[in-house]
Amino acid sequence: MAKVKLAKTELKAQGIYYDTPRVWTLDVVHHADDRAVLSHWLHNKNTEYAKPYEKKAKALLSRELWDCLCGYPCMVRECLQQEILFPDVFDVPFPPPEKPRFTFIDLFAGIGGIRLGFQSVGGKCVFSSEWDAAAAKTYQANFGEFPFGDITKIPVNSIPDFDILLAGFPCQPFSIIGDKAGFEHETQGTLFFNIEKILLEKRPTAFMLENVRNLTVHDKGKTFQIILHHLKEAGYHVHYKVLNALDYGVPQKRERLIICGFRKPVTFEFPLPTTEHDKPLIRDILEPDCDVNPKLYVRKEIRESRLRRLKDTRFPKPYLSHENVAGAITPHSFSCALRAGASANYLLVNDERRPTARELLRIQGFPEDFKIVVAYGQIKHQTGNSVAVPVIRRVAEKMTNVLFGEITYESF
């Protein structure tokens, strides 16, 4: 084990003070794959889901740390272990449930929007994968788990058994804005078939896939028909529908295709939209002006140019406006779909400033205690690539109700 840099803390337990070093994952391992193994093992230790990670995790830890974590006599009392040993794994905003109703894996995980939806209805993630390092950093800070990297390089037999496969598989090859390369795309177009391979070998109870709306019409519908055919041939009863985030409590017009599959025939219906009364507007998610970084305000000439092209100059504030490909500026009381690759001034509040990092997360329905640990440009990219969390949560409720029975759910 690498030499541990001791960060002394004074912890009180049962009337006794301990001057004890805290141990973080980076004190022990540095390689991304090793961090993934260790964090996955720590979240699943003492369960059957730890088995694929156990041998390598043991090799990464000192004998003393292994004994402490496995319950053998050691210098750290059990009641203090999660405060002292790997607080970056255990002391996080969204830890896994202690008594999960079901398990899932999180593929193409991004910053964990899909995970939030399914974890909120009692699910426990036993494997996650995300190739983007900045997204993995955000994911780890919020869930305590460092995702594995490129799913194409991970053997299926190294993934624990699970109940539900979740994947927001890359949408660039099918996007209206993208290059429309479909399955001919050399690096991303065939990633669906990695999902198929896992479904065939692991045979989970169900799956949920998320993609762009345009997937249904790509190549005159042939791409989508290929996907449906392969999912059905894998032994699943498939349901799909395009859902708009604006209909599910999110101030964003974001239409995404949701595909759900079940090994057994079930009576499944997608969630109904919320009522008009429950639909939030942009004014509900904006931060006070005093909390906005002055660097987010645009230059005077940009503001004046946009105001000259504004379609409705009498539109009430606050509003969000975006510039379309023709250069027109349209104001709305909600956001258009966030985009990972959008220009700096694609979306502006009152044609004055860019949305803050917290506002971008709110537009996607992320909870307030979701940690921001990357620069503004990265969170802008990450939220543009993510999902509207309340949409996924509503789908998760419907799926798990038919699979495991209805329960009373916690709210964010």
C-alpha positions in Angstrom: 0.0 0.0 0.0 1.2 3.5 -0.8 2.4 5.5 2.2 -0.6 7.1 3.8 -0.5 10.8 4.4 -2.0 11.2 7.8 -4.7 13.9 8.2 -5.2 13.9 11.9 -8.8 14.2 13.2 -10.2 14.0 16.6 -13.3 11.8 16.8 -15.5 11.2 19.8 -17.3 7.9 20.3 -18.7 6.6 23.5 -17.0 9.3 25.5 -13.5 8.5 24.2 -11.4 10.7 21.9 -9.4 9.1 19.1 -6.5 10.8 17.4 -6.8 8.6 14.2 -5.7 9.0 10.6 -8.3 9.2 8.0 -7.7 7.0 4.9 -8.9 8.1 1.5 -9.0 6.0 -1.7 -6.2 8.1 -3.2 -4.0 7.3 -0.3 -4.2 3.7 -1.3 -4.7 3.5 -5.1 -4.2 6.0 -7.9 -5.1 4.1 -11.1 -8.7 4.7 -12.2 -9.5 1.0 -12.6 -8.1 0.3 -9.1 -10.3 3.1 -7.6 -13.3 1.5 -9.4 -12.5 -1.9 -8.0 -11.9 -0.6 -4.4 -15.0 1.6 -4.3 -17.3 -1.1 -5.8 -16.0 -3.6 -3.3 -16.4 -1.2 -0.3 -20.1 -0.5 -1.3 -20.8 -4.2 -1.7 -18.7 -5.9 0.9 -20.3 -8.7 2.9 -22.7 -9.4 0.1 -22.7 -11.7 -2.9 -22.2 -8.6 -5.2 -18.7 -8.1 -3.8 -17.3 -11.3 -5.2 -16.1 -10.0 -8.6 -14.1 -7.3 -6.9 -12.9 -9.1 -3.7 -9.7 -10.7 -4.9 -8.3 -7.5 -6.5 -9.5 -5.3 -3.6 -7.6 -7.5 -1.1 -4.4 -7.2 -3.2 -4.8 -3.4 -3.1 -5.2 -3.1 0.7 -2.7 -3.5 3.5 -3.3 -6.4 5.9 -4.3 -3.9 8.6 -6.9 -2.2 6.4 -8.3 -5.4 5.1 -8.8 -6.8 8.7 -10.5 -3.6 9.8 -12.9 -3.6 6.8 -13.7 -7.3 7.1 -14.5 -7.1 10.8 -11.4 -8.7 12.2 -9.8 -7.2 15.4 -8.1 -3.9 14.6 -7.3 -0.5 16.0 -10.4 1.2 14.5 -13.8 0.5 16.2 -16.5 -0.6 13.9 -18.7 2.4 14.8 -16.0 4.7 13.5 -14.9 2.8 10.4 -16.9 4.8 7.9 -15.8 8.1 9.4 -12.1 7.1 9.3 -11.7 4.6 6.5 -12.6 5.9 3.0 -15.0 8.8 3.9 -14.9 9.7 0.2 -16.7 6.4 -0.5 -19.1 6.4 2.5 -19.7 10.0 3.4 -21.4 11.2 0.2 -24.8 12.8 -0.6 -26.3 9.7 -2.2 -25.0 6.5 -0.6 -26.6 3.2 -1.7 -29.6 2.0 0.4 -28.9 -0.2 3.3 -31.8 -2.5 2.5 -32.3 -2.4 -1.3 -35.4 -3.8 -3.0 -33.5 -4.6 -6.1 -30.1 -4.2 -7.8 -29.1 -2.6 -11.1 -26.1 -1.7 -13.2 -25.5 1.8 -14.5 -23.9 1.8 -18.0 -22.8 5.0 -19.8 -23.5 6.5 -16.4 -22.5 10.1 -17.0 -23.0 12.0 -13.7 -25.6 9.6 -12.4 -29.0 11.0 -13.4 -30.4 7.6 -14.2 -28.9 6.1 -11.0 -30.6 8.8 -8.9 -34.0 7.9 -10.4 -33.7 4.2 -9.7 -31.8 4.5 -6.4 -34.7 6.8 -5.1 -37.1 3.9 -5.4 -35.0 1.4 -3.4 -32.4 0.2 -6.0 -28.8 -0.5 -5.3 -26.1 -0.1 -8.0 -23.7 -3.0 -8.1 -21.7 -1.9 -11.2 -21.2 1.4 -13.0 -19.3 2.4 -16.1 -18.4 5.8 -17.6 -15.4 6.5 -19.8 -15.3 10.3 -19.4 -12.9 11.2 -16.5 -14.6 14.5 -15.6 -18.0 12.9 -15.4 -16.5 10.1 -13.3 -15.2 12.7 -10.9 -18.7 14.2 -10.5 -20.2 10.7 -10.1 -17.7 9.6 -7.5 -18.2 12.8 -5.4 -21.9 12.2 -5.2 -22.2 8.4 -5.0 -18.9 7.4 -3.5 -18.3 5.1 -6.3 -15.7 5.5 -9.1 -17.1 4.0 -12.2 -15.2 1.6 -14.4 -14.1 2.9 -17.8 -14.7 1.7 -21.4 -17.5 -0.9 -21.3 -16.2 -2.5 -24.5 -13.1 -3.6 -22.5 -14.9 -5.0 -19.5 -15.5 -8.8 -19.5 -19.2 -9.5 -18.8 -18.3 -12.2 -16.3 -16.6 -9.5 -14.2 -20.0 -7.8 -13.6 -22.1 -9.1 -10.6 -25.5 -10.5 -11.3 -28.3 -7.8 -11.1 -32.0 -7.3 -11.6 -32.2 -4.3 -14.0 -29.8 -3.0 -16.6 -29.8 0.8 -17.1 -28.1 2.6 -20.0 -28.3 6.0 -21.5 -26.3 4.8 -24.4 -24.4 7.4 -26.4 -26.8 9.5 -28.5 -24.4 11.3 -30.8 -24.7 8.9 -33.7 -28.5 9.3 -33.7 -28.9 12.9 -32.9 -30.7 15.4 -35.1 -27.8 17.8 -34.5 -25.1 15.1 -34.9 -23.6 13.4 -37.9 -26.3 10.8 -38.3 -23.8 8.1 -38.7 -25.8 5.5 -36.8 -24.3 2.0 -36.5 -21.6 3.0 -39.0 -20.0 5.2 -36.4 -16.7 3.5 -35.6 -16.6 4.2 -31.8 -20.1 4.7 -30.6 -22.6 3.3 -33.1 -22.1 -0.3 -32.1 -22.1 0.3 -28.3 -25.7 -0.9 -28.3 -24.4 -4.4 -29.0 -22.3 -4.3 -25.8 -25.7 -3.8 -24.0 -27.1 -6.7 -25.9 -24.2 -9.0 -24.9 -24.7 -8.2 -21.2 -28.4 -8.9 -21.6 -27.8 -12.2 -23.3 -25.2 -13.4 -20.7 -26.7 -12.0 -17.5 -30.4 -12.3 -18.4 -31.6 -9.6 -15.9 -35.3 -9.3 -15.0 -35.6 -6.0 -16.9 -33.8 -3.1 -18.6 -34.3 0.6 -19.3 -32.6 2.4 -22.1 -32.6 6.1 -22.9 -31.8 7.8 -26.1 -32.6 10.7 -28.4 -36.1 11.0 -30.0 -34.6 10.9 -33.4 -33.5 7.3 -32.9 -36.9 6.1 -34.0 -36.6 7.7 -37.5 -32.9 7.3 -38.1 -32.2 5.7 -41.5 -36.0 5.7 -42.2 -36.6 3.8 -39.0 -34.2 0.9 -39.9 -31.8 1.5 -37.0 -34.6 1.4 -34.4 -36.1 -1.7 -35.9 -32.7 -3.4 -35.6 -32.5 -2.4 -32.0 -36.1 -3.7 -31.2 -35.4 -6.9 -33.1 -32.3 -7.6 -31.1 -34.0 -6.8 -27.8 -36.9 -9.1 -28.5 -34.5 -11.9 -29.7 -32.7 -11.5 -26.4 -35.9 -12.6 -24.7 -37.6 -9.4 -23.7 -41.1 -7.9 -24.0 -40.3 -4.4 -25.1 -42.2 -1.1 -24.5 -41.1 2.3 -25.7 -42.3 5.9 -25.8 -41.0 9.4 -26.3 -41.3 11.4 -23.1 -41.0 15.2 -22.7 -39.3 16.4 -19.5 -41.6 19.4 -19.5 -44.5 17.1 -18.7 -42.8 15.6 -15.6 -42.0 18.5 -13.3 -38.9 19.9 -15.1 -38.7 23.4 -16.7 -37.1 22.0 -19.9 -38.5 20.9 -23.2 -36.4 17.7 -23.6 -37.9 14.8 -25.6 -36.2 11.5 -25.1 -36.9 8.0 -26.1 -37.4 5.5 -23.2 -37.2 1.8 -24.0 -38.2 -0.6 -21.2 -38.0 -4.4 -21.4 -39.2 -7.2 -19.2 -38.3 -10.9 -19.3 -41.8 -11.8 -18.4 -45.0 -10.3 -19.9 -46.2 -7.6 -17.6 -49.0 -4.9 -17.6 -46.8 -1.9 -18.0 -47.7 1.7 -18.8 -45.5 4.7 -19.0 -46.2 7.4 -16.4 -48.8 10.0 -17.2 -47.8 13.7 -17.4 -48.1 15.9 -14.3 -50.9 18.5 -14.1 -50.4 22.1 -15.4 -50.4 23.2 -11.8 -47.3 21.1 -11.0 -45.2 22.3 -13.9 -42.3 24.5 -12.7 -41.2 27.6 -14.6 -37.8 29.2 -15.1 -38.5 31.6 -12.2 -38.7 28.6 -9.9 -35.1 27.6 -10.5 -33.1 30.9 -10.8 -30.6 31.8 -8.2 -30.7 35.3 -6.6 -28.7 37.9 -8.7 -26.3 38.4 -5.8 -25.2 34.8 -6.0 -24.5 34.8 -9.7 -20.8 35.0 -10.8 -20.3 38.2 -12.7 -18.3 36.3 -15.3 -21.5 34.7 -16.5 -22.9 38.0 -17.8 -22.4 38.5 -21.5 -20.8 41.6 -23.1 -23.0 44.6 -24.0 -22.7 44.0 -27.8 -23.9 40.4 -27.4 -26.9 41.5 -25.3 -27.8 44.2 -27.7 -27.5 41.9 -30.7 -29.8 39.3 -29.1 -32.4 41.9 -28.1 -32.5 43.1 -31.7 -33.3 39.6 -32.9 -35.7 38.7 -30.0 -39.0 37.5 -31.5 -41.2 38.9 -28.6 -39.8 41.9 -26.9 -42.8 42.1 -24.6 -42.2 38.6 -23.2 -42.4 38.8 -19.4 -39.2 38.3 -17.4 -37.6 36.1 -16.2 -37.2 34.1 -19.4 -34.7 31.8 -21.0 -33.9 32.5 -24.7 -31.9 30.4 -27.1 -30.5 31.0 -30.5 -31.6 28.6 -33.2 -29.5 27.6 -36.3 -31.2 30.4 -38.3 -30.0 33.0 -35.7 -33.5 33.8 -34.3 -33.8 34.4 -30.6 -36.9 33.0 -28.9 -37.9 33.6 -25.3 -39.6 31.0 -23.1 -40.7 30.5 -19.6 -38.9 27.1 -19.7 -35.6 25.9 -21.1 -35.1 24.3 -24.5 -33.1 21.0 -24.3 -29.7 21.5 -22.8 -26.9 20.5 -25.2 -23.4 19.2 -24.3 -21.8 20.8 -27.3 -23.7 24.1 -27.4 -22.0 27.4 -27.9 -21.3 29.6 -24.8 -24.3 31.9 -25.4 -26.7 29.3 -26.7 -28.9 29.7 -23.7 -29.3 33.0 -21.8 -31.3 34.3 -18.8 -33.2 37.4 -19.9 -30.5 37.7 -22.7 -28.2 39.0 -20.0 -26.3 36.0 -18.6 -25.6 32.3 -18.9 -27.3 30.0 -16.4 -25.3 29.1 -13.3 -24.0 25.6 -12.7 -26.7 25.0 -10.0 -29.4 26.3 -12.4 -28.3 23.9 -15.1 -28.6 21.0 -12.6 -32.1 22.3 -11.6 -33.2 22.4 -15.2 -32.4 18.7 -15.3 -34.2 18.1 -12.0 -31.1 17.2 -9.9 -31.5 17.5 -6.1 -30.1 20.6 -4.4 -27.4 18.6 -2.5 -25.9 17.3 -5.7 -22.2 18.2 -5.5 -20.5 20.4 -8.1 -16.8 19.4 -8.2 -15.8 20.4 -11.7 -15.4 23.7 -13.6 -18.4 25.5 -15.1 -17.6 24.4 -18.7 -17.5 20.8 -17.5 -20.8 20.9 -15.6 -22.4 22.6 -18.7 -21.2 19.7 -20.8 -22.3 17.1 -18.2 -25.8 18.5 -17.7 -26.2 18.6 -21.5 -25.3 14.9 -21.7 -27.5 13.9 -18.7 -31.1 13.0 -18.2 -34.1 14.8 -16.6 -34.0 13.0 -13.3 -37.8 13.3 -12.5 -38.6 11.6 -15.8 -36.4 8.6 -14.9 -37.8 8.5 -11.4 -41.3 8.3 -12.7 -40.4 5.5 -15.1 -38.5 3.7 -12.3 -41.6 3.8 -10.1 -43.7 2.3 -12.9 -41.2 -0.4 -13.7 -40.5 -1.4 -10.1 -44.2 -1.4 -9.1 -44.9 -4.1 -11.7 -41.8 -6.1 -10.9 -41.5 -5.8 -7.1 -44.8 -4.3 -5.8 -45.8 -0.8 -4.8 -44.1 1.0 -2.0 -44.1 4.6 -0.6 -41.2 6.4 -2.1 -38.8 8.9 -0.7 -38.6 12.3 -2.4 -35.5 14.3 -3.2 
